[in-house]
Amino acid sequence: MLARSKWLFAVTAFVLMLPLARPAAADDLVGKFITARRAQFAGMPRLVVEVTSVANGRSVNLAVPNQDEKKAMFDPNPALLSIVKSLKPGDVVKATFAMQNNSAIVQTLVVYPLKPGEELPNAFVFGESYDKKEGKIDYQMIDAKRFDQAITFVIPNKKDASGELAPDPQMLADAGKFKSGDIVLIDAAPGRPHPTIKSIELYTAPVAGHFVKSEDHEVEAGQKTTAVELEADGKTITALVPGHLDGKKWVVDAKVLGEVKRLRPNSDVMFRLAEDNGKSWIRAIEMAPKQTAHGPPTASSSDPKPPADSTDTKPPSNTKPPQRVQQPKKAK
């Protein structure tokens, strides 16, 4: 009897030490719908949805699960199939998926309400700004989201008139102008536990105008940048290429300067400006797209599935979704 008890104890202990089977962790992706097709995917005939990630431009294939995953039969989940059928090329969607055998299997799929400007690389949806005190030092935090992924930034501290560290007053004032849901453009430096903001401004939609010319313009004593003369809404605007002082030298923004140099005098352009200290600064400028006699192509509303005799036999090589960036913990 004693020997049997020891044997049962040993078996029980061994079972408890075995790793428990856990469901695959879900991940999120916001992307533009390209197409959907029937294909052999992860060893089964499935409805495969192709999207282009808004975050990094990568093409990703997502498989819609069949109603019975144990049968090698094409029978897509009806709720997900209904959503896919309603999509047009270019529609923005948010998908929740889980990796199974290196294949991305869709769990949820919804149309994502992308706001103008949100697709820009440094664009975020503003949440709130709040104070956080650590010891004797005050920090100003900003909560934002990028494609529904939360991230917390910190406004850098500077010494005030009394020599005490306090949040940068100009950035603090700028942050106080934003409201929840605004699209803001943030330039930040990596940092722990939170990235540190270098600049933050409200996104403004591009304006159509006419580029007249560019010339040198003094911004600081003895320092020059490039000024651009624009015409828009019957007004003449002088806007400056931004930059910063490095010691005593003014260093221009190479990206914006490159955009200006590609322009042809007396040409139509699209541009975005920001106002600061009574001056207009160029944030982006480019040649206006040429108008064509034909409008943009319209998507077909037909069933996205191709013929049943699709010859695809293995998952495409780009089924691996983009890696998630580890987001910092939200400050309390």
C-alpha positions as CSV (number, residue, x, y, z in Angstrom):
1,M,0.0,0.0,0.0
2,L,2.8,2.4,0.9
3,A,4.6,1.6,-2.4
4,R,1.4,2.4,-4.3
5,S,1.0,5.7,-2.5
6,K,4.6,6.7,-3.3
7,W,4.0,5.8,-7.0
8,L,0.8,7.9,-7.1
9,F,2.6,10.8,-5.5
10,A,5.4,10.7,-8.0
11,V,3.0,10.6,-11.0
12,T,1.0,13.5,-9.5
13,A,4.1,15.6,-9.0
14,F,5.3,14.8,-12.6
15,V,1.9,15.9,-14.0
16,L,1.9,19.1,-12.0
17,M,5.4,19.9,-13.4
18,L,4.2,19.7,-17.0
19,P,3.7,23.0,-18.8
20,L,0.1,24.0,-19.1
21,A,-1.3,24.5,-22.6
22,R,-2.0,28.2,-23.1
23,P,-3.9,29.9,-25.8
24,A,-1.8,32.0,-28.2
25,A,-1.6,35.6,-27.1
26,A,-3.6,38.0,-29.2
27,D,-2.1,40.9,-31.1
28,D,-3.6,43.9,-32.9
29,L,-3.0,45.4,-36.3
30,V,-4.5,48.4,-38.0
31,G,-4.1,48.3,-41.7
32,K,-5.6,49.2,-45.1
33,F,-7.7,46.4,-46.7
34,I,-6.2,45.3,-50.1
35,T,-8.1,42.1,-51.1
36,A,-9.4,38.8,-49.8
37,R,-9.1,35.4,-51.5
38,R,-9.6,31.8,-50.9
39,A,-6.3,30.0,-50.5
40,Q,-4.6,27.0,-48.9
41,F,-3.4,28.6,-45.6
42,A,-1.8,26.7,-42.7
43,G,-2.8,23.4,-44.1
44,M,-6.5,24.3,-44.7
45,P,-8.6,26.1,-47.3
46,R,-9.3,29.5,-45.8
47,L,-10.4,33.0,-46.6
48,V,-7.2,35.0,-46.5
49,V,-7.4,38.8,-45.9
50,E,-4.5,40.9,-47.1
51,V,-3.9,44.3,-45.4
52,T,-1.1,46.9,-45.5
53,S,-0.1,47.9,-42.0
54,V,-0.7,51.6,-41.4
55,A,2.2,51.7,-38.9
56,N,5.0,50.4,-41.2
57,G,3.6,49.8,-44.7
58,R,4.2,46.0,-44.5
59,S,1.8,43.7,-46.3
60,V,0.3,41.1,-43.9
61,N,-2.0,38.1,-44.6
62,L,-4.6,37.2,-42.0
63,A,-6.6,34.0,-42.2
64,V,-10.3,33.9,-41.3
65,P,-11.0,30.8,-39.2
66,N,-13.5,28.2,-40.5
67,Q,-16.5,27.3,-38.5
68,D,-15.1,23.9,-37.8
69,E,-11.3,24.1,-37.5
70,K,-11.1,20.3,-37.3
71,K,-12.4,19.8,-40.8
72,A,-10.4,20.6,-43.9
73,M,-13.4,22.3,-45.5
74,F,-13.7,25.9,-46.7
75,D,-16.4,27.4,-44.4
76,P,-15.4,30.8,-43.1
77,N,-16.8,32.2,-39.8
78,P,-20.0,33.9,-41.1
79,A,-19.7,37.0,-38.9
80,L,-16.1,37.7,-40.1
81,L,-17.1,36.8,-43.7
82,S,-19.9,39.4,-43.6
83,I,-17.4,42.1,-42.5
84,V,-14.9,41.1,-45.2
85,K,-17.5,41.2,-47.9
86,S,-18.4,44.8,-46.9
87,L,-14.9,46.1,-47.3
88,K,-13.5,48.1,-50.2
89,P,-9.8,48.4,-51.1
90,G,-8.4,51.2,-49.0
91,D,-10.8,50.8,-46.1
92,V,-8.9,50.9,-42.7
93,V,-9.6,48.0,-40.4
94,K,-8.4,46.8,-37.0
95,A,-7.8,43.1,-36.6
96,T,-7.1,41.1,-33.5
97,F,-5.3,37.9,-34.3
98,A,-3.3,35.1,-32.8
99,M,-0.3,33.2,-34.2
100,Q,-0.9,29.5,-34.8
101,N,1.9,27.5,-36.5
102,N,3.4,30.8,-37.7
103,S,0.1,31.8,-39.3
104,A,-2.0,34.8,-38.2
105,I,-5.6,33.7,-37.5
106,V,-8.2,36.5,-37.1
107,Q,-10.2,36.7,-33.9
108,T,-11.9,40.0,-34.4
109,L,-12.2,42.4,-37.4
110,V,-13.8,45.9,-37.3
111,V,-13.6,49.0,-39.4
112,Y,-11.1,51.5,-37.8
113,P,-12.2,55.2,-37.6
114,L,-8.9,56.6,-38.9
115,K,-8.7,60.3,-38.3
116,P,-7.0,62.7,-40.8
117,G,-3.3,62.8,-40.1
118,E,-3.3,59.8,-37.9
119,E,-1.3,57.7,-40.5
120,L,1.7,60.1,-40.3
121,P,4.8,58.4,-38.6
122,N,4.8,60.8,-35.6
123,A,1.1,61.2,-35.2
124,F,-0.7,60.2,-32.0
125,V,-4.2,60.6,-30.6
126,F,-4.0,62.8,-27.6
127,G,-5.5,61.5,-24.4
128,E,-4.6,63.7,-21.4
129,S,-1.9,65.6,-19.6
130,Y,-1.4,65.2,-15.9
131,D,1.1,65.9,-13.1
132,K,3.2,63.2,-11.5
133,K,5.4,63.9,-8.5
134,E,8.4,61.9,-7.6
135,G,10.1,63.0,-4.5
136,K,10.4,66.8,-4.7
137,I,10.4,66.9,-8.5
138,D,7.2,67.4,-10.6
139,Y,6.9,65.7,-13.9
140,Q,4.2,66.4,-16.5
141,M,3.0,63.3,-18.3
142,I,1.1,62.9,-21.6
143,D,-1.0,59.9,-22.4
144,A,-1.6,59.2,-26.0
145,K,-2.4,56.4,-28.4
146,R,-1.1,55.2,-31.7
147,F,-3.5,53.0,-33.5
148,D,-5.2,52.1,-30.2
149,Q,-1.8,51.3,-28.6
150,A,-1.3,53.3,-25.4
151,I,1.9,55.2,-24.8
152,T,3.0,57.7,-22.1
153,F,5.4,60.5,-22.8
154,V,7.1,62.9,-20.4
155,I,7.7,66.6,-20.9
156,P,11.3,67.5,-20.1
157,N,12.2,69.4,-17.0
158,K,14.2,72.7,-17.1
159,K,15.5,74.9,-14.3
160,D,13.1,77.8,-13.5
161,A,14.0,81.2,-12.3
162,S,14.6,79.9,-8.8
163,G,16.9,77.1,-10.0
164,E,14.3,74.4,-9.4
165,L,13.5,71.7,-12.0
166,A,10.1,72.1,-13.5
167,P,8.3,71.0,-16.7
168,D,9.3,73.0,-19.8
169,P,6.8,76.0,-19.6
170,Q,6.4,76.3,-23.4
171,M,5.6,72.6,-23.9
172,L,3.4,72.7,-20.8
173,A,1.4,75.6,-22.3
174,D,1.1,73.8,-25.7
175,A,-0.1,70.6,-24.0
176,G,-2.8,72.6,-22.2
177,K,-4.3,73.6,-25.5
178,F,-5.0,70.0,-26.7
179,K,-8.2,68.1,-25.9
180,S,-8.8,64.4,-25.8
181,G,-9.1,62.9,-29.3
182,D,-6.9,65.6,-31.0
183,I,-4.3,64.4,-33.5
184,V,-0.9,65.7,-32.3
185,L,2.5,65.4,-33.9
186,I,5.2,64.4,-31.3
187,D,8.9,64.2,-31.8
188,A,10.4,62.3,-28.8
189,A,13.7,60.9,-27.7
190,P,13.8,57.3,-26.4
191,G,13.9,57.1,-22.6
192,R,13.1,55.0,-19.6
193,P,10.5,54.6,-18.3
194,H,9.0,57.0,-20.8
195,P,10.1,58.7,-24.0
196,T,10.9,62.4,-23.6
197,I,9.1,64.9,-25.8
198,K,11.3,67.2,-27.9
199,S,8.4,68.9,-29.6
200,I,4.6,68.6,-29.8
201,E,2.1,70.4,-31.9
202,L,-1.5,70.0,-33.2
203,Y,-1.9,68.4,-36.6
204,T,-3.3,70.7,-39.2
205,A,-4.6,69.5,-42.6
206,P,-2.6,70.3,-45.7
207,V,-3.5,73.4,-47.6
208,A,-3.5,73.9,-51.4
209,G,-1.5,76.8,-52.6
210,H,1.0,78.2,-55.1
211,F,4.7,78.2,-54.6
212,V,6.3,81.5,-55.9
213,K,9.9,81.4,-54.8
214,S,12.4,80.7,-52.0
215,E,15.2,82.9,-50.7
216,D,17.5,83.3,-47.7
217,H,16.0,84.8,-44.6
218,E,17.6,85.9,-41.2
219,V,16.2,84.0,-38.2
220,E,18.8,84.8,-35.6
221,A,21.5,87.4,-35.4
222,G,23.8,86.6,-38.3
223,Q,22.0,83.2,-38.9
224,K,19.9,82.4,-42.0
225,T,17.4,79.9,-43.1
226,T,15.3,79.5,-46.3
227,A,12.1,81.4,-46.6
228,V,9.4,80.3,-49.0
229,E,6.8,82.6,-50.5
230,L,3.4,81.0,-50.9
231,E,0.0,82.2,-52.2
232,A,-3.1,80.6,-50.7
233,D,-6.7,81.9,-50.4
234,G,-5.8,85.2,-52.0
235,K,-3.0,85.9,-49.4
236,T,0.7,85.9,-49.7
237,I,2.5,83.9,-47.0
238,T,6.1,83.9,-46.0
239,A,7.0,80.6,-44.3
240,L,10.4,79.6,-42.9
241,V,12.2,76.2,-43.1
242,P,12.5,75.2,-39.4
243,G,15.7,74.4,-37.6
244,H,17.5,74.9,-34.3
245,L,20.6,76.6,-32.9
246,D,23.6,74.3,-32.4
247,G,25.9,76.5,-30.4
248,K,25.9,79.6,-32.4
249,K,25.0,78.0,-35.7
250,W,21.6,77.6,-37.1
251,V,21.0,74.0,-38.4
252,V,18.0,73.7,-40.8
253,D,15.7,70.8,-40.9
254,A,17.2,68.7,-43.8
255,K,13.9,66.9,-44.6
256,V,11.9,70.1,-45.1
257,L,14.7,71.9,-46.9
258,G,14.9,68.9,-49.3
259,E,11.2,69.2,-49.9
260,V,11.6,72.9,-50.7
261,K,14.5,72.3,-53.1
262,R,12.4,69.9,-55.1
263,L,9.8,72.5,-55.9
264,R,9.6,74.4,-59.2
265,P,8.8,78.1,-59.1
266,N,5.2,79.1,-59.9
267,S,3.9,75.6,-59.2
268,D,0.9,74.3,-57.3
269,V,1.7,72.7,-53.9
270,M,0.2,71.2,-50.8
271,F,1.7,72.4,-47.5
272,R,1.3,72.4,-43.7
273,L,2.4,75.3,-41.5
274,A,2.8,75.9,-37.8
275,E,2.7,79.2,-36.1
276,D,5.3,80.0,-33.4
277,N,6.3,83.4,-31.9
278,G,4.6,85.3,-34.7
279,K,6.3,83.3,-37.5
280,S,5.1,80.7,-39.9
281,W,7.2,77.5,-40.1
282,I,6.9,74.9,-42.8
283,R,6.1,71.4,-41.5
284,A,5.7,69.7,-44.8
285,I,5.4,70.9,-48.5
286,E,5.2,69.0,-51.8
287,M,4.0,69.4,-55.4
288,A,0.2,69.1,-55.7
289,P,-0.9,65.9,-57.3
290,K,-1.8,66.3,-61.0
291,Q,-5.5,66.2,-61.8
292,T,-6.6,63.4,-64.2
293,A,-9.6,63.1,-66.4
294,H,-10.6,60.0,-64.6
295,G,-11.5,59.7,-61.0
296,P,-10.0,57.2,-58.5
297,P,-10.8,53.6,-59.3
298,T,-13.8,52.3,-57.5
299,A,-13.8,48.9,-55.7
300,S,-16.1,46.1,-56.7
301,S,-18.7,45.0,-54.2
302,S,-18.6,41.4,-55.4
303,D,-17.7,38.5,-53.2
304,P,-13.9,38.7,-52.5
305,K,-13.4,35.0,-52.8
306,P,-11.6,33.7,-56.0
307,P,-12.6,30.4,-57.7
308,A,-12.6,27.3,-55.6
309,D,-9.8,25.7,-57.6
310,S,-7.1,28.1,-56.2
311,T,-3.7,26.5,-56.5
312,D,-2.1,28.1,-53.5
313,T,-0.6,25.3,-51.4
314,K,1.3,27.0,-48.7
315,P,1.1,30.2,-46.7
316,P,2.6,33.3,-48.3
317,S,6.1,34.2,-47.0
318,N,4.8,37.5,-45.4
319,T,2.4,35.9,-43.0
320,K,4.5,36.9,-40.0
321,P,3.0,40.1,-38.5
322,P,5.1,43.1,-37.5
323,Q,6.7,42.8,-34.1
324,R,5.0,44.8,-31.4
325,V,6.9,47.6,-29.7
326,Q,7.1,47.2,-25.9
327,Q,5.0,50.0,-24.6
328,P,6.0,51.7,-21.3
329,K,3.7,51.3,-18.4
330,K,1.2,54.0,-17.8
331,A,2.2,56.4,-15.1
332,K,-0.1,56.6,-12.1
